[in-house]
């Protein structure tokens, strides 16, 4: 029964694994609800600051902020948002595959790339493919904080303001629903007209500027870009927990299937051993 003992050991091992994946599924489900609440809570702020920025840019057409102007630099910047941990299905793989395709297109156009990595998985990927990482931030925890993101992101924003970077792209996973997440690569800078489009229902306002229009628009556009990055990180975290919950549920179900197959094999092996022993006893009795 050496084979039976080995199969019992495998069954025990898979059962232990199933307990772990089930616990991780339940933890991810709890975190997913909180992450979705934070993500939805951040959306109204992003929408409101976009409307204000759009109205201000239209109300003061004689001044154009540097974030809305293009330049002829030969370097493109990326802000790559990924997770710190794995076991979340193809979440990171999908967004990094989209980043790879974008990098190939830029290289074909003769442009270099540099990046800001948010998350361990993206940092490791960018180092492997040889993209220059100008700054990074990891271990953000379950709740993103803007003060942790401002410093690393400001490196690329300053480079764009100085004309060293042609464009900045924001790469993250957008939360659609619990079962669906979408990899997104969107142009962050220069700010396009369609992005700075005020809602039709919103009325235009005649603003009073203090101290002056240039100072107000300068500060507001920086806050707007930071809000976009924070919203992307919140979307990515909600997507991470949803993907992890689905992946761990699938792993738990697969472990149950493996246990069923192993038990069937064990029973067949045990039955064959008993049949063999009975045959030997009958043969021995007949010989006597």
URQUI-V169636 format. One record per backbone hydrogen bond with DSSP energy under -1.0 kcal/mol. NH is the residue of the N-H (numbers start at 0). CO is the residue of the C=O. Records with the same first field share a line. If there is no record, write none. Layout:
NH->CO, CO
This chain:
4->0
5->1
6->2
7->3
8->4
9->5
10->6
11->7
12->8
13->9
14->10
15->11
16->12
17->13
18->14
19->15
20->16
21->17
22->18
23->19
24->20
25->21
26->22
27->23
28->24
29->25
30->26
31->27
32->28
33->29
34->30
35->31
36->32
37->33
38->34
39->35
40->36
41->37
42->38
45->41
46->42
47->43
48->44
49->45
50->46
51->47
52->48
53->49
54->50
55->51
56->52
57->53
58->54
59->55
62->59
67->64
68->65
75->111
76->166
77->113
78->168
79->115
80->170
81->117
90->87
93->89
94->90
95->91
96->92
97->93
98->94
99->95
100->96
101->97
102->98
103->99
104->100
105->101
106->102
107->103
108->104
109->106
110->105
111->73
113->75
114->131
115->77
116->134
117->79
118->136
120->82
122->118
123->119
124->120
125->121
126->122
127->123
128->124
130->125
133->114
136->116
147->144
149->145
152->148
153->149
156->152
157->153
158->154
159->155
160->156
161->157
162->159
163->158
165->74
167->188
168->76
169->185
170->78
171->183
173->181
175->179
176->179
181->173
183->171
185->169
187->167
188->167
190->66
195->191
196->194
215->211
216->212
217->213
218->214
219->215
220->216
221->217
222->218
223->219
224->220
225->221
226->222
227->223
228->224
229->225
230->226
231->227
232->228
233->229
234->230
235->231
236->232
237->233
238->234
239->235
240->236
241->237
242->238
243->239
244->240
245->241
246->242
247->243
248->244
249->245
250->246
251->247
252->248
253->249
254->250
255->251
256->252
257->253
258->254
259->255
260->256
261->257
262->258
263->259
264->260
265->261
266->262
267->263
268->264
269->265
270->266
271->267
272->268
273->269
274->270
275->271
276->272
277->273
278->274
279->275
280->276
281->277
282->278
283->279
284->280
285->281
286->282
287->283
